Each structure stands twice: as structure tokens, then as C-alpha cells.
Amino acid sequence: MKIRNILFTPTLFIVMMSALFSCGVDRWPEYAAETELDTWIDSVMRQEYLWYEEIPTVTPNKYFLAPAQFLKELIYTTLDKNYSYIDTLNKVESPNYGFDYTLIKNSNVDTLYNALVTNVLPGSPAADAKLQRGEWIIKVDDKHITKKNETQLLQSGNALKLTLGKYELQKDSETKKDKGVVVETRTINMGAERMVEDDPIPVYRIITSATGVTVGYIVYNHFTAGTATEKDKYNNKLREISHVFASAGVTKVVLDLRYNTGGSLECAQLLASLLAPKEAVGHIFAELKHNNKQSYKDFSLLFDPDLIGSGVNMNIEGGYILTSSTTTGVAGTFYDCLYPVANWEILGAALPSTGVATESFINPKHGWSLNPVVCNVYNIAGESHGGGSFPAKYTVDETSLTNLVTFLPLGDKEETLFSMALGIIDGTYPPKEEEKPKPDEGTTEEKPETRTLKHVYHSQGYRVKGGIKLK
């Protein structure tokens, strides 16, 4: 069944009118224009919202709130963890440098910070300047980074001179243990911010493992079908990749969702249909259950041969999903619906699952899109796991002092999580007991929370809001 968008323009909420009379005088015409949008939000929510029975009675004065604030008055926060949202139809993309970073305290000077580059978008000013994931920004325009000047230096929008460094482990002269230091390596000039296409599939490649296994690697940063002008651009890229992988004889896939910000259930369905074992194609991928007012909308999604279209089913029996603390619950719902038919393991961090989907209701008069949670998403076993999480097979802190050495560009065989996946495939990870470092050998380690200030995400102009979207 096709997933849908909805154009919704209901009549005004009649109940509210009686509350807006004063001393027998009908004052409704005075307030209608100011309350019309919130009244529309109220009427949609009480019909379509999955938890409509939990919506409280709203006092008349609340209908004068700004749309986003009014929606907060209606949301059932026990289960709706910021999944429902409202947004203007006239969204304007912002220019950016095309890279994300994490601020980490300088180990030598407590008031200074270095910016660890965590992601770089192809075709961006950062990529043009040859900035790479895993490099450290030590200075900006010859100025050291502090807590106070970080925004001014790294988010000015102007062309920048960046002094970069590389992370190394060096022996501490006193403790004789390894200590992490950032060593200055080079200086680059990066152009000013500009509009950058946020391709959700910036990296994919095929690697032959040490034991001869053909492994496909894909970075997928959000479940997005295409652009405003090319509606199916990124879905078609997935279809093209499926042919590349199938032709190369790929038998294992490493799916990197560390920076996945969410998106469309239909895109998740396509990816699952391309990856699933061939015997699963044509069978149920997910079942959608609405509230009792909208139960006629309930339907099932398949591992769909029609959705595969120009692509090809890769018949992957299992693989590895790389995750981080920033991976959204939408990726968890994708995993939830895929794992009953194939052996996929999670590496990195626990994978949250929303277990619900939102739907878009358009108010063209006011130029707003309301996106409430409308249904639960169940896998073929009837499980949802909404609000929960799936544990990682191996939990890894990528910014621990030892792992920072292998914090490398995505797709590099030596990169922390990708190398772990390859090691599992080859049988070399986890290391045998005799290969593990002895307790007195380790490194001088600090607690991450004392070193990390914040994570900053500017490379992705497309930031997915809320829960997984039906389309």
C-alpha cells in the first residue's frame, strides 16, 4: 500500500466559540483569525493522534499561543518523546561549512579546547579544503579555541584559516604509560559557508576482508527519498548501490548509521527490501496500527519487490549496524523490522527505537505542516519496542583516549567501528585472552564527561524532526 501525505482543512472547533462570548455579546469574529490555526491543530490531534484520549481539556486562552507552544499543551509526554512536531511549509535551508565537530578539552591547558572533526560532507567548503574526519582543529585564524569564543570562531560563516592536528599516544615520562596528545600537522584555508547538498549516502565502498569475504559498506545519514527537484534521487542511489554490491558478490554489509538523524519509513522499507534475504521479499516488513478512530487506515508494509524497482535484492543473510549516541530511534525501528528475518548485530552504542510513525497534515491557508504520531509500528513478530532500545553486541566509546587513535575517515579499514566489524567477520575480534593488554599496560585515561564539552552538528542542512515519518 502506498504511504500518503494528507491535506487537511477541517472546520473550526465549534466548542470554543461559546467560551468567547462576553456578557451575551458574540466576540468570536474578533478572535477567529488569531485562534484559527491552534483550533485546527486541536481538531486534527483529537482525531488523528495515536494517544488522543490522553489530550487534556484546553482552556480558551491557550488558543492564542504560538503553534509549537500550543502543540506542547496537547502532547502525551509519557510516550511522545518529542516525536510529534509542527513546522512551517516555507523552510529555508541555511548555508554551512559542511562539517560537524566535538569540543574536547586540551589535555595540557584546562581552559582551551580542540575541535575533533566528526563528519565532513562531500562537495562542501570543508571537503574542498581537504578537511577530514578525525583531524583536530587546534586554532582558528591563529586563535586558540575557548568555551567563550568557540561559536564566534567556528560558526562565523566567513572564510577560515584552520590549524590542524593529529591525535597520538606518547609515553608519559613519569607514569611510563601512554598519554593522548594532539600534535600540530598542517594549516588549511577553508572557504566561507555556502549552500551544501546533504546527500544521505556520502560514502559507500566494497572491501575484501583478510579472509576473503566481500563486504559492502554504506554510510546512511538520514532516510530521505530525494530533493525538492529530484524526488527519488537518493532512493535511486540506493538502488544503484544494490547493483554494485550484488555484481561484486557482497555477502556481508556494514551499515553505518552513526549520524543517522531519522526520516521516512518508506525509505527504511526500501533499504530493508534491498538488503533482506530473498525468501523474505514479498512478506511483511512492518504493520501499522492507528488509534481506534482511524483503525480503517491500518495496513502492512512488505519487503516490497515493486519498491525495489530498478534495484536488486542483495539477499544479505546478516550484517552489522554501526551506531553512536547520536543515532536516532528511527534507525532502531528499521532494525526492529529487519532483525526477525536476518542476523544483524549492533556495534557501538545501544540503538533506541521510536516504534511509532508521524504523518503530515497540511494547512495551506496558514502555511504549516502538523506532524503528529498517528500509529504504532510493529515487526512481523508483533513487537514494537517503542521507547526502548536494543543493546549493542559490543559497546564502544569512540572518543576514549585509545580509540581516538583510530578515529579516522568513514570507510577507512582501520577506523574504530568498521575495523571491529571486519574483525568479527574474519574471526579476529574480540581478541583472544592472551592478546588482550595486561592490567598494568593500559593508558592514562580520563572520564569522557570531564573532557567533552559538546557535540556540534552543522554539516547537515536537513535535520530530521520528531519520529519516523510515514513518507
Helices and strands as residue ranges (DSSP letters): E 6-7, H 14-19, E 21-22, E 25-26, H 28-48, G 52-54, G 60-64, H 67-74, E 85-88, E 99-105, E 112-120, H 125-128, E 136-140, E 143-146, H 150-154, E 160-171, E 178-190, E 204-208, E 214-219, H 233-248, E 252-256, H 265-275, G 278-280, E 284-290, G 295-297, E 299-302, H 305-308, E 318-322, H 329-338, E 343-348, E 351-352, E 356-358, E 361-363, E 368-371, E 373-378, E 389-390, E 394-395, G 403-406, H 416-426, G 433-435, H 448-451, E 452-456, E 468-469
